[in-house]
Amino acid sequence: MDKYHIPKYLDAPFKVVLWTWDELVGFFVPFLTCFWLLNSPVSGVVLGCCFVAGLKKIKGEEGHYFIAHLAYWHLPPLVKYKATPSSCFREILG
């Protein structure tokens, strides 16, 4: 067994079985919502698959980290970075 995992590409995103983490969450949120609230797992699977297909289309056209960049610029600061300024500072003097 190999002790280290070397990815095929340097910027390859982390995958859980076949999906990246955001696609996995994008499937399970509609699925679990429909399963618990509406008691309809079939419609949850359909909605989850449609959401994942739309997410893959967006990521295929714009890139893997497009949604993370969109969240950084348009949502309040959820994560504090050490070297990256907050997105509310649009112009940096220096």
Contacts in CASP RR format, 6 or more apart in sequence:
PFRMAT RR
TARGET T0000
AUTHOR 0000-0000-0000
METHOD contacts of the structure
MODEL  1
MDKYHIPKYLDAPFKVVLWTWDELVGFFVPFLTCFWLLNSPVSGVVLGCC
FVAGLKKIKGEEGHYFIAHLAYWHLPPLVKYKATPSSCFREILG
11 64 0 8 1.000
13 20 0 8 1.000
13 21 0 8 1.000
13 64 0 8 1.000
14 20 0 8 1.000
14 21 0 8 1.000
16 24 0 8 1.000
19 27 0 8 1.000
19 52 0 8 1.000
20 64 0 8 1.000
22 55 0 8 1.000
22 67 0 8 1.000
23 52 0 8 1.000
23 55 0 8 1.000
23 56 0 8 1.000
26 48 0 8 1.000
26 51 0 8 1.000
26 52 0 8 1.000
26 55 0 8 1.000
27 48 0 8 1.000
27 49 0 8 1.000
27 51 0 8 1.000
27 52 0 8 1.000
29 48 0 8 1.000
29 51 0 8 1.000
30 44 0 8 1.000
30 47 0 8 1.000
30 48 0 8 1.000
30 51 0 8 1.000
31 41 0 8 1.000
31 44 0 8 1.000
31 45 0 8 1.000
31 47 0 8 1.000
31 48 0 8 1.000
33 44 0 8 1.000
34 40 0 8 1.000
34 41 0 8 1.000
34 43 0 8 1.000
34 44 0 8 1.000
34 47 0 8 1.000
35 41 0 8 1.000
35 44 0 8 1.000
55 67 0 8 1.000
58 66 0 8 1.000
58 67 0 8 1.000
59 66 0 8 1.000
59 67 0 8 1.000
71 78 0 8 1.000
72 87 0 8 1.000
73 87 0 8 1.000
74 87 0 8 1.000
77 86 0 8 1.000
77 87 0 8 1.000
77 88 0 8 1.000
85 92 0 8 1.000
END
